[in-house]
Amino acid sequence: MGEYKGRCFCGAVEFTVSGEPVAMGYCHCESCRHWSAGPVNAFSLWQPTAVKVTKGANNIGTYNKTPVSYRKWCKTCGGHVFTEHPPLKLTDVFAAMLPGLKFQPAVHVNYQESVLRIRDGLPKMKDFPKEMGGSGAVLPE
């Protein structure tokens, strides 16, 4: 069982995650791309109880465009911290926020929205797996 430390860009917000992630992969949806300002977002999903803010909790801003994602950032530097997904009972800690975690992606989600095709042999889900409310459809690489 591991414990991994993360922090925002300026260090005003610090947190830990413990245990192991439920899943790791890449999201290609427009919302993640727009929020991250990148062509793809590397995610690690955790049980919400595994994520503990250890410094600067009062310095965390929240925005939810939809009821599925409550995006969190540092009010000082604007650095992204994590995203809570209450309906899924999961918290997405962006892989780049956990330098000590060995990132082992297993899937691409929302690949139908991709602007950057990646040939890595991993499954390319059209949207989400069925158990997460998606179609479960896999697209060709």
Secondary structure, 3 states (H helix, E strand, C coil): CEEEEEECCCCCCEEEEEECCCEEEEECCHHHHHHHCCCCEEEEEECHHHEEEEECHHHEEEEEEECCEEEEEECCCCCEEEEEEHHHCEEEEEHHHCCCCCCCCCEEECHHHCCCCCCCCCCEECCCCHHHCCCCCEECC
